[in-house]
Amino acid sequence: MSFIRRSRVFVATAAAVLATAATPAIAATPAIPANPAGPPVTNGRLIPLRGLPGGDDWAQGMNERGDVIGGSFDAAGNRLPVVWWHGRLTPTVLFVKPASPTTISDNGYIAGYVHRTGQLFVWRNGKATFLRPPAATELEPRGVNDRGQVVGTATYDNGNRRAFLWEREHYRLLPVPGGMDSAVVGINNRGQIIGVVSRRGTTAEHAVLWQRGRMIRLGTLGGATSRPVAINDRGQVIGNSAVRRSSAEHPFRWWHGRMTDLLAHTKATGGGVSALSDTGLMTGNADVGSGEARPVIWRNGRMRVLDVPGYLAIAEAINDRGDVAGLTWARFDHGAVPFRWRHGRTTLYPEPYANIEILLLGIDRHGTLVVNQETSQYGLTVLRSR
């Protein structure tokens, strides 16, 4: 499949392969002090992946197997699409150029778009198939599954948007009521597709599911809007919804036609869900009275607040064994530090360089994190936890 573990939605990015060469550390982000009375905290390491000779490497997506897609510059300054296969030290060039891969399935289907021409491509085992966009459209691939089905959103010159499915070299728009826009969020291995619809000229979106050729409205938690985040192979959908008589959103799980408020029977006043595993585990963030969001996990219908150090922490990804990954901040004027929470123990991964920005891409089934980092000295770098 192809998700970043912040959704079992095929929006992919996987654990990448690390470079063995040690890179000198400079002005690392200050370590976040652990609470002596709290659960144990240890420090891990982030190691740069090896790129092409031109420098500046970045990751776009990852799958749960640990394969990472992205881009790298060669010695001539060409930006090339690449994949770091799990367990390999150097990237493989896709030789679809100039192009950007955006999503990867667990069995190695890679989808993306070709610059300037607007074509879509799907690549597997060294072979690429191309789709030329219909007249006056821009195609954005949002997911690909193990069957090679590619889903995304087509945007027309007049601003209208439509969700599409591309499979077996056949392109078709997904059904919606007349006068409505639609957009895709993701797809699972059963071919179930999640997305949103909205009345043209408005911004109020509603979560929907397409299956067996028809569209199903998922509803809301009483408010005016809802948006899905992820779908797994069980057909469970997670997302966030407005609620009645409140400005805060609540996370939901939709399954077998029923939408459940994940904050029901808790003391949280608001929050959001960010990732779903195939085993039904969910992670996200909730305001539990501190005024700041705290990372949480939902297991068997119960929410647990994760005791991650830092004045602010957010959970963004989860795998099938329940490892949660996210970012935490020691103070508002400090940079973010990636963390992994596993069975009550937190591992922090201070960056090897002073960063301008760091972005968590996901966590694979082994519990390995992948991050993008931008620095003033080294530019863009992809790192993997060790």
N, C-alpha and C positions, 0 to 999 in steps of 0.2 A: 504494500500500500504506500500511500504517499502522504504523509502528514507530518507535521512537525511536532507532533505529540502535544501541541497545544490544541490540537484537534485531531481527531481521527479523521479529519478532513484531509484530503489529499492536497495538502499545501506543504510541500515537503522540505525536509532538510535533515540530514542525518549526521551521525557522529562521524567525524572526519579523521583522516590519518595524520599522525603527528610527525613532525620533522625531528630527526635525531640530533641534529646540530643544536648545541646550546646557544641561546641568544642572550647577550648581556642584559641584565635587568637594570632599569633606570626608574628612579622615583616612583616606586610602586604605590598604589593606593593604600593609605593607612589601614592596618588590620582592624577589623571590627572586634571590640572586646567581647568575650563571652561572659554571660552571667554566671558567676561562680555557683549560684544556687540553682541554676537551670540545668537542662539536659546537656550532655557532652557535646563539645564543638571541636572539630579538628580542621586543619588546613590542608588543602590539596594543591595541585599544580595545574596551570594552563600552559600548554606547549604549542607553539606555532606550527601550522601545517606547512609543508613544502609546496611552493608554487612554481610557475614558469619564470624564466630569467628576468622578465621585465619588472617584477615586483608588483605590489598592490593586488591582493587576492581577496575575494569576498565570497560568501556563501549565500545562496538564495533559499535553499530548502534542504530537508533531510528526511529520510525514512527511518522506520524503527530498527532496521537492520544495521544502521550505522553508515550508510552511504550519503555523501554530501554533494550537492550540486551547486555550481556557482560560476565564477569567472576568474580569469587571471590574464595578465599581460605578458606577451612573449617579448623576446629581445628587440624586435622591430617596433614595439609599441602597439601591436594589435591586441585587441580585447577578444579573448577566446572563451567559449563555453567549455567548462570542464566538469568532471566528477571525480571526487576522491572516494574510491571504493573502500569499504571497511577493511582494515588490516593492511592497506597499502600506503606507502610513504609519499608517493608522488601522484599528481592528478593525471587522469586520462582526458585528452582533448577530444571533444565530440565531433569536430570537423563539420559543424553546421555553422557557417559564419556569414556575416556577423549576426550573432544570435544570443539570446539570453534564456537559459533554462529556468523554469519557475516551479516545477513540481516533479516529484519522483515517486513511483510506486515501490512496494517492498520487493518486487521481483525484477526491478530494473527498467521499467518503462520511464522515460524522461520526456516531458512535454515542455514547450516554451514557444517563443515567438522570434521571428527573423526581423532584424532591424531594417527599416526603410521600405521593405516590401509588404510588411504587415502579415506575412504568412505565419501560420502555426506549423510546428513540427512535433512529431513524436518519434523518439529514438529508442532503439533497443538492439543490443548485440551488434553494434556497429552499423546498423542500417537506419536511415531516416526516411519518414514519409511526411509529405508536406500538404497543407491545406491552404489554398489561396482564398482570402476573405471575399465574401460576397461584396457586390458593389457598394461603395460609400460606407464601409463599416470598419471598425477597429476591434480586433478580437483579443480578449484577455483570458488566457488559460488559467483556471483556478484549481484544477485537480485532475489526477489520472489514477486509475486503479489497476489492479493486477490483471484485468481483462483487456487493458489498453484503451478503455473508454476515457475520453478527454472531455471535460466540461469547463465552461467559462461563460463570459459575458460579452456580447456584441454591442458596441455603441455606434449609433448611426449619426450622420452629419447633422440631423435635426435634434440631437441630444437624447433621443429615445434609446432605451437599453432593453435587450432581450437575452435571457439565459439560453445557452445552446449545449448540445451534445454532439460529439464527433466520434464515430466508431465505424470500424471497417471501411474507412475512407468515405463514409456518408455523414453529411452535416445536416442537422435539423434543429429548429427552434423548439424549446419546451413550451407546452401549452400554458396560456394565461388568459384570464378574462379580458374582453375588449377594453381598450383605453388604459391599460396598465403597463407599467415597466416591470422588469424582473432582472434579477442578478443572481449568480451562483456563488455559493460559499464552499461547497465541497461535495464529494461522492465517496461511497464505500464500495467494498468489493462485490456487493450484491447488486450494484447499479442503482441504489437509492441516492437521490440527489437532493441536497438542501440548499435553500436560498431565500430570497425575499421578493415580495411584490409590493408595488406602491402605485397609487393613482397618479397619473401624469400631472405634473405641475405642483405636486405636494412632496413633502419629505417624510411622511409617516410610513414606515416600512412594517411589513408583517411577515413572520416566518412561515415558510411553506416547505413541503416535501413533494418531490416528483417521484412516482413509482408506477410501473406498469402503464405508462403512457398518460397518467392523469396527475393533476395537482391537488394536494391536500393542504388546507390551511391548518396550521398548528394552534392558532389562537394566541391569546395573551393571558397575563395574570391579573386582568381587570383594567389595565391601562390601555393607552391608545396604540402602542407600538410593541414589537418584539423582533428579535433577530437571532437566528441560530449561529452557533459557533462551531459545532463539530457533530459528526455522526460516526458511530462505530458499526462493526459488522453484525451486531445484534439488532441494529435498527434503532438504537437509542440515540436521541438527539438532545444536545444541550444548547443553551442559549441564555439570553438576558431579555427581560421584559419590563416595561413600565407597569406599575401597580396602581390600583385605585386610590385616589386621595393622597398621593405621595409624590414627591419629586425624585425619590430614590428608585433605582432599578433593583429588581431581584433576579437571581439566577433561576433557571428552570431546567427540568429534565422532562422530555416528552417520550413516551413509550406506549405502544399499543393504544394509541388514540387519547391518552390522558396526559395532561400537563401538570407537573408537580412543582410547587414552590420549594426550592431547596433551603430557604431560610425559615420555612414554617417550623414552629416549635423550637426556635432558637431565640437568643436575645439580640441577634444582629439586626441592625436597622437598614441595612442596604449592602449591596455587594455585587459580584459578578463571577461567572464561571468562565474559565479560560481553556480547559483541556479535558479530554475524555479518553480513557483507555478502552481496549476491546473487552476487558474484564469488568467494565462498568464503573471503575474508579474515576472520580472527578476531582479537579482542583481548581482553585480560584482564590478570591479574596473577599473578605467581609469586614464591615465596620461593626465591631463588637463592643462599642461603647468608648473606645479610646480616642475617637475622632479621626483615626488613621486606619486605612485598610490593613488587615493582617492576612497572611496566607492561610488557607484552610484546605482540608481534604474531606471529601464525602465518601464514606465507605458503608455499604449496607444501609443506606438511607440516613446515616448519622454524620453530622458535621463535627470535625475536630479542628481546633485552632492549632497551628504549628508554631512551636516556640522557637522561632528563628531570631537570632540576635540582630540588632539594628533598630533605629528609630522608625524606619519604614521598610517594609519588605513586601514583595509581590510574587505570587506563584504563577508560572506561565506554562509549565509543561509537566506531563506525568507519563509513566510507562506502565506496562501491564502488571509489574510487580509492586507498584505503589511508590516508586521513587518520584519525588517531586523536585522540580528545578525552578529557579527564579532568580531574582535580583534583590539585594538588600543594601541599605545605605546606613553608614555609621552616624552621619550627620547630614543636614541639608547641603552643606558646602563640601561634602566629600563625594567622590565618584562611586558608582554602583559596584558591588561585588557579587558575582554569581554564587549561588549556593545550591547544594543538593541535600534534601531531607530524606532520610531512609530509616524507618522504624524508630523514630524518636531521636536520631542522631543527625546533627547538621555538619556538613563539610563546606567550608568556605574556600573560594578559589580567587585569591588576590591576583590582579593582573600583573604580568611581568613588566609592563611598561606603564608610564603615566598616560592615561587615556583621555581623549576628547569625548568619546562616546563608546559605549559597549552595548551590544544587543545579544540577548540569548536567543538562539535559533531553536533549540530543542534538546531532548534527551533520548537516547536510544534504549533498546531493551536491556542492554548491559548496565545502564546507569551512567553512561558517558555523556557529558555535556559538550555542546559545540556553541561557540560564540563568535560574533564579528566584533572587531575592535578597530577603532580609528585613533591614531596617535599623531602627534605633531612631527615625530622623528621618523617613524616607520611606515606611515600611511595606513592603508587598509590591510588587516591581517585576519586570518581565520585561525582560531585556536580550539584545541580539544583538551578536555580534562584528562588527567592521568591518575 
